[in-house]
Amino acid sequence: MIRFRADDGEHIHVKIEGEGPPLVLLHGWTASHRDWSPFIEAFAAHHRVYRWDARGHGGHALHTDTPVSAARMARDLEQMLEHWNLRDAVVIAHSMGALTLWQYIRDFGCSRLRKIVIIDQSPRLVTDEHWRWGIYTDFDAGRNAAFVRSLQEDFAEGVLRLVGQSLNDRARRKYLENGEGMALARQRLREMTPQPLIDCWSSLAAADYRDVLEKIDVPALLVYGGASNFYHARTAHYVRDNIPNALLHIYDDVDHAPHLWQRERFARDVLDFIDAAD
């Protein structure tokens, strides 16, 4: 990986592959650039692909005391686009990456973007009496506060419980079975530095991007899991109905990472979307 220096002095690590128009990949919370590895051969055959480890992610020690937040990551994204003078970029954003992208659009607009791809995310995570389409449909402020406390007590177990005690039957069974895959995930999470990721979560949970959707003036492809751990199908339809030019694909019977479950279909859908007339 190579790196660039953000305006607060933090080093942001980026992997760049391929040649062609720019394609930027934004991963989810607790993930890294490696999550995109299954797609690099297909994407880099047509595009110059930029995939970062968002600050606080990917195992890179932080060099500044800047809290990790949606606003800071959006600023990092703008500075990454500036650093490599990227324009007419297609941005693919999963989970936290989608929240980062929505924050970016709020702060910087769409002038550097050509198209966007959003994967399985709600514009507001926390629910209340007026908003049901966040996490689980009933993840209110009290549940979020309890979740943050669980992260502070045992970060790895808190994350696994959020995924495992969810809307997805398969994930619930795997969490209860506590097999080898769960042990490996627990080990990976225990190698992370918790506090920056907890700060990041708190920022994401405080955000509300519903007002941003109508301001997106570039074409959007939406890919949602039909059996998402976190979101009801109504979440996907809400996002589609509130972005002016949005195409929705729901991948049946897969969870919060539909792109990883149906890799060939996702790569084909993305490339077809990019190649379609604006």
Secondary structure, 3 states (H helix, E strand, C coil): CEEEECCCCCEEEEEEECCCCEEEEECCCCCCHHHHHHHHHHHHCCCEEEEEECCCCCCCCCCCCCCCCHHHHHHHHHHHHHHCCCCCEEEEEECHHHHHHHHHHHHHCCCCEEEEEEECCCCCCCCECCECCCHHHCCCHHHHHHHHHHHHHCHHHHHHHHHHCCCCHHHHHHHHHCCHHHHHHHHHHHCCCHHHHHHHHHHHHHCCCHHHHCCCCCCEEEEEECCCCCCCHHHHHHHHHHCCCEEEEEECCCCCCHHHHCHHHHHHHHHHHHHCCC
